[in-house]
Each structure stands twice: as C-alpha cells, then as structure tokens.
Amino acid sequence: MHVERYGHGGAPILLVHGFGTCSFLWRGVGPTLASANRTAFAIDLFGYGESDRPFDAQFGIEAQSDYLDRALTALRLSRATIVGIDLGGAVAMHLAYNRPDRVERLVLVNPIAFDDVPADDIKTMQRNTARFAFRISRGVLGAAPLMRELLERSVADASHMPDNLIARYLAPYVGAEGVNHLLALARAVDEEDMTEVDLTQIDCPTLIVWGDQDPFVSPRLADHLADTVPGSRLVRLPGTGRLVPEEAPDTLANMILEFVGAAAVVRSE
C-alpha cells in the first residue's frame, strides 16, 4: 500500500480517500497538519492510486478496514486519528468499531453510511457502463466516460475540478484494463460490509464534516449519522461539495487540528 508522509515526529493522523480518488486528494491538507507538528499519512487504499491491485484481491469496505489495520502496524503506529472521506469514511467507521484500540479520534468527511452504501455516484457509474460499453471495451477513452461527470459533480464550484485535475485522478484507470479495474472497485462496495457495524457503539471522539452540496447521498444522512454516533459533533460547510479537501483544504485542516487539540495554522494568501 502506497503512503505519502507529511511531517515527522508528531502525533499521527491517517488520511483515507474515497472512491475514484487517491492519496493525492490530501496534498492541500497534509502540509498544514505537518506545520502544526503533527505527522500525517495519506494512504492509497488497496487497489487505488499507486497501491497494488492483484486481480484476485478483495477491495470491499471490510477488506479495506483490515488492510488499514495492517498498514498501521507496518507504519509502527499503535493508534492514530483517522480522517476518512466518502468510502474512506465507511472504512474508518468499520475500523473504529472492529478495532477501537487503533482509533484515537475519528473525523468523517461526507462519509457513506446506512442506505447510502453504495452512494449514487457508484450506482450511476454502474448504470452508465452499458451506455459506454463499446468505447470502454476498446479502451478508447479509459475511464473518462464513467468518471468525468462524477468528479465534476463532487465539487460545488467547477473551477475546483479543472480538466488537468480530472486527468490526474483518471490516470490509474487508463485503457480497458484500467476501466475493468475501476468497475471491480465499484462492485466491491457492498452494504453488507457495514451491516454488522453498530455505529452506536463507536467509542471515540468523532467529528463529522459535511460539505452540504454533496449530490450523491441523502441530505438527511449527516444528521442521521450525528444522531447515531455517540457524542459526535457535526459541522456543515455551506456551498461545498463532497471533495472538501479540494474546495476547502485549509478550513478542513484547521478543523482537524482544532479537534485533535493542536493550534490552527494561518496561511498567508
């Protein structure tokens, strides 16, 4: 599993991306955390980004939670604050429930949960597979027909998802082989992986950050989650989409720092 490290020696914060993205998502958050004397680890989930993608591996939520547990061991971290977005939020909740000794604090950024596993982005992509079947089979445009619209809709302001950034996120899914792998990742997101996770039993301080322009999940999910996870705190970000690290990286980083008890970092424009 590929990991990007920001900072050395401070209390660890593990950053977990969501579906269709990778550790690159945290490039605007990690340096701010490091500036506040925290050590941030942005990880590529198994099968995503630069991590390995064995054809016979499991890529579902439960499997990713197990991989995350092993990654913490490999990084020599007994506990960490886990920050998960979208699918990464579900993986983080799964880990917090099954391995509470691993999770110091939990930050959930527009996570999927309840009836929104999988969320509409994955469902839409699966429906569009038939529509673009010919081009996909030939690998003419790679994953672009499936992922472009989903990435564009993940931000509230289109300027935060320009063409060059879309191309960066599509890079792991070039050609027919890459598209087939993307579809395998989508098929692996199964609600059954979360059925045994009792969110009322999560026993660590939890912050829920919600970009309120997320079109892929129920608008009631944030409140439902906050009412379910004991002692959690919900903060909404108006006018922000799902990919909060792309649209408000400094805001998110400083919210994380405040939550873990570190001083906020003020960046000059």
C-alpha positions as CSV (number, residue, x, y, z in Angstrom):
1,M,0.0,0.0,0.0
2,H,1.3,3.4,-1.0
3,V,1.6,6.1,1.7
4,E,2.6,9.8,1.4
5,R,4.0,11.2,4.6
6,Y,3.8,14.8,5.8
7,G,5.9,15.8,8.8
8,H,7.9,13.8,11.3
9,G,7.6,13.0,15.0
10,G,4.2,14.5,15.8
11,A,1.0,12.7,16.9
12,P,-0.2,10.6,13.8
13,I,-3.1,11.4,11.6
14,L,-4.1,8.9,8.9
15,L,-5.9,10.4,5.9
16,V,-8.1,8.0,3.9
17,H,-9.5,9.0,0.5
18,G,-12.8,7.8,-1.1
19,F,-14.0,6.1,-4.3
20,G,-12.3,7.3,-7.5
21,T,-9.7,9.4,-5.8
22,C,-6.4,8.6,-4.0
23,S,-3.8,10.0,-1.6
24,F,-3.3,12.9,-4.0
25,L,-6.6,14.3,-2.6
26,W,-4.9,15.3,0.6
27,R,-2.0,17.3,-0.9
28,G,-3.5,20.6,0.4
29,V,-4.3,19.2,3.9
30,G,-1.2,17.2,4.8
31,P,1.3,20.1,4.8
32,T,-0.9,22.2,7.0
33,L,-1.1,19.3,9.5
34,A,2.7,18.9,9.4
35,S,3.1,22.7,10.0
36,A,1.3,22.2,13.3
37,N,3.7,19.5,14.4
38,R,1.5,16.6,13.5
39,T,2.5,13.7,11.3
40,A,0.0,13.0,8.5
41,F,0.0,9.8,6.5
42,A,-2.1,9.9,3.3
43,I,-2.7,6.3,2.2
44,D,-3.8,4.8,-1.1
45,L,-6.4,2.2,-0.3
46,F,-5.6,-1.2,-1.7
47,G,-6.3,-1.2,-5.4
48,Y,-6.4,2.6,-5.6
49,G,-3.7,5.1,-6.7
50,E,-0.3,3.6,-6.5
51,S,-1.1,0.7,-4.2
52,D,-1.1,-2.8,-5.7
53,R,-4.1,-4.2,-7.4
54,P,-4.0,-8.0,-7.5
55,F,-6.7,-9.4,-9.8
56,D,-7.9,-11.8,-7.1
57,A,-7.8,-9.4,-4.1
58,Q,-10.8,-8.2,-2.1
59,F,-11.5,-4.4,-2.3
60,G,-14.6,-4.0,-0.2
61,I,-15.1,-2.0,3.0
62,E,-14.4,-4.8,5.4
63,A,-11.2,-5.8,3.4
64,Q,-10.0,-2.2,3.3
65,S,-10.5,-1.9,7.1
66,D,-8.3,-4.9,7.5
67,Y,-5.7,-3.6,5.2
68,L,-5.8,-0.3,7.1
69,D,-5.2,-2.1,10.3
70,R,-2.1,-3.9,8.8
71,A,-0.9,-0.6,7.4
72,L,-0.9,1.0,10.8
73,T,1.2,-2.0,12.0
74,A,3.6,-1.5,9.1
75,L,3.9,2.2,9.9
76,R,4.6,1.3,13.6
77,L,1.6,3.2,14.8
78,S,-0.4,1.7,17.6
79,R,-3.1,4.4,17.4
80,A,-3.9,7.3,15.2
81,T,-6.6,9.9,14.4
82,I,-8.3,8.5,11.3
83,V,-9.7,11.0,8.8
84,G,-11.9,9.3,6.2
85,I,-13.9,10.9,3.3
86,D,-16.7,9.2,1.3
87,L,-15.8,5.5,1.1
88,G,-12.8,6.1,3.3
89,G,-15.2,7.3,5.9
90,A,-17.0,4.0,5.9
91,V,-13.7,2.2,6.1
92,A,-12.7,4.4,9.1
93,M,-16.0,3.6,10.9
94,H,-15.6,-0.1,10.2
95,L,-12.1,0.1,11.8
96,A,-13.3,2.2,14.7
97,Y,-15.9,-0.4,15.5
98,N,-13.9,-3.6,15.0
99,R,-10.5,-2.3,16.2
100,P,-11.3,0.5,18.7
101,D,-7.8,0.3,20.1
102,R,-6.5,1.6,16.8
103,V,-8.6,4.8,16.6
104,E,-7.7,7.7,18.8
105,R,-10.2,10.1,17.2
106,L,-12.4,9.9,14.1
107,V,-13.0,12.6,11.5
108,L,-15.7,11.7,8.9
109,V,-15.9,13.9,5.8
110,N,-19.1,13.3,3.8
111,P,-18.9,9.5,4.6
112,I,-21.3,7.0,3.1
113,A,-23.4,5.1,5.6
114,F,-26.8,3.5,6.2
115,D,-28.9,3.2,3.0
116,D,-26.3,5.2,1.0
117,V,-23.8,2.3,0.8
118,P,-23.0,2.4,-2.1
119,A,-23.8,6.0,-2.8
120,D,-25.4,7.3,-6.1
121,D,-22.1,8.0,-7.7
122,I,-21.2,4.3,-7.8
123,K,-24.8,3.4,-8.8
124,T,-24.7,5.9,-11.6
125,M,-21.4,4.7,-12.9
126,Q,-22.7,1.1,-13.0
127,R,-25.8,2.2,-14.9
128,N,-23.6,4.2,-17.4
129,T,-21.4,1.2,-18.0
130,A,-23.9,-0.2,-20.6
131,R,-24.2,3.2,-22.2
132,F,-20.5,3.5,-22.9
133,A,-19.9,-0.3,-23.3
134,F,-18.3,-0.1,-26.8
135,R,-15.9,2.7,-26.0
136,I,-15.0,1.1,-22.7
137,S,-14.3,-2.3,-24.3
138,R,-11.9,-0.7,-26.7
139,G,-10.3,1.4,-24.0
140,V,-10.5,4.5,-26.3
141,L,-11.1,7.0,-23.5
142,G,-10.2,4.9,-20.5
143,A,-12.4,5.7,-17.5
144,A,-13.3,9.2,-18.7
145,P,-16.8,8.4,-19.8
146,L,-17.6,6.9,-16.4
147,M,-15.7,9.2,-14.0
148,R,-15.6,12.7,-15.5
149,E,-19.1,13.7,-14.6
150,L,-18.8,12.1,-11.1
151,L,-15.7,14.1,-10.4
152,E,-17.2,17.3,-11.7
153,R,-20.3,16.8,-9.5
154,S,-18.1,16.1,-6.4
155,V,-17.3,19.8,-6.1
156,A,-19.8,22.7,-5.8
157,D,-17.5,25.1,-7.8
158,A,-16.5,23.7,-11.2
159,S,-13.2,25.7,-11.1
160,H,-12.1,23.3,-8.3
161,M,-12.2,20.4,-10.7
162,P,-10.4,21.6,-13.9
163,D,-9.5,19.2,-16.8
164,N,-5.9,18.7,-15.7
165,L,-7.1,17.6,-12.2
166,I,-9.6,15.2,-13.7
167,A,-6.9,13.7,-15.8
168,R,-4.7,13.2,-12.7
169,Y,-7.5,11.3,-11.0
170,L,-8.2,9.2,-14.1
171,A,-4.5,8.3,-14.6
172,P,-4.8,4.9,-12.7
173,Y,-7.6,3.8,-15.0
174,V,-6.1,4.2,-18.5
175,G,-7.3,1.7,-21.1
176,A,-9.6,-1.2,-21.0
177,E,-7.7,-2.9,-18.2
178,G,-7.9,0.2,-16.0
179,V,-11.6,0.6,-16.7
180,N,-12.2,-3.1,-15.8
181,H,-10.3,-2.5,-12.5
182,L,-12.4,0.6,-11.7
183,L,-15.6,-1.4,-12.2
184,A,-14.2,-4.1,-9.9
185,L,-13.6,-1.5,-7.3
186,A,-17.2,-0.2,-7.7
187,R,-18.7,-3.7,-7.5
188,A,-16.7,-4.3,-4.3
189,V,-18.6,-1.5,-2.4
190,D,-21.3,-3.6,-0.7
191,E,-23.7,-2.6,2.0
192,E,-23.3,-6.0,3.6
193,D,-19.9,-5.0,4.8
194,M,-21.5,-2.4,7.1
195,T,-24.5,-4.5,8.4
196,E,-22.6,-5.7,11.5
197,V,-21.1,-2.3,12.3
198,D,-23.1,-0.9,15.2
199,L,-22.4,2.8,14.9
200,T,-24.0,3.4,18.3
201,Q,-21.0,1.5,19.8
202,I,-18.3,3.7,18.3
203,D,-16.4,4.9,21.4
204,C,-14.0,7.6,20.4
205,P,-14.4,11.4,19.9
206,T,-15.9,11.9,16.4
207,L,-16.1,15.0,14.2
208,I,-18.4,14.9,11.2
209,V,-17.6,17.5,8.5
210,W,-20.3,17.9,5.9
211,G,-20.0,19.7,2.5
212,D,-23.7,20.3,2.1
213,Q,-23.6,20.3,-1.8
214,D,-23.0,16.5,-2.0
215,P,-25.4,15.2,-4.7
216,F,-24.7,11.6,-4.2
217,V,-26.2,10.9,-0.7
218,S,-29.4,11.7,1.2
219,P,-29.4,15.3,2.6
220,R,-30.5,13.8,5.9
221,L,-27.5,11.5,6.2
222,A,-25.3,13.9,8.1
223,D,-27.9,14.5,10.8
224,H,-28.7,10.8,11.0
225,L,-25.1,10.0,11.4
226,A,-24.6,12.6,14.1
227,D,-27.6,11.3,16.0
228,T,-26.3,7.7,15.8
229,V,-22.6,8.0,16.7
230,P,-22.5,8.8,20.4
231,G,-21.1,12.2,21.3
232,S,-20.3,13.2,17.8
233,R,-20.2,16.8,16.6
234,L,-21.5,17.8,13.1
235,V,-20.1,20.8,11.3
236,R,-21.6,21.8,7.9
237,L,-19.7,23.6,5.2
238,P,-22.2,25.6,3.1
239,G,-21.5,25.8,-0.6
240,T,-19.0,22.9,-0.6
241,G,-19.3,19.6,-2.3
242,R,-18.2,16.1,-1.3
243,L,-14.5,16.7,-2.0
244,V,-13.9,19.1,0.8
245,P,-10.1,18.7,0.6
246,E,-10.3,20.1,-3.0
247,E,-12.6,23.0,-2.2
248,A,-11.6,24.0,1.4
249,P,-8.3,22.3,2.3
250,D,-7.2,24.9,4.8
251,T,-10.6,25.0,6.5
252,L,-10.6,21.3,6.8
253,A,-7.0,21.0,8.0
254,N,-7.6,23.6,10.7
255,M,-10.8,21.9,11.8
256,I,-8.9,18.7,12.2
257,L,-6.1,20.4,14.2
258,E,-8.7,22.1,16.5
259,F,-10.4,18.7,17.0
260,V,-7.1,16.9,18.0
261,G,-6.1,19.8,20.2
262,A,-3.4,21.4,18.1
263,A,-3.0,25.0,17.2
264,A,-4.5,26.1,13.9
265,V,-2.2,27.2,11.1
266,V,-2.9,30.5,9.4
267,R,-1.6,30.7,5.8
268,S,-0.9,33.9,4.1
269,E,-2.6,34.5,0.7
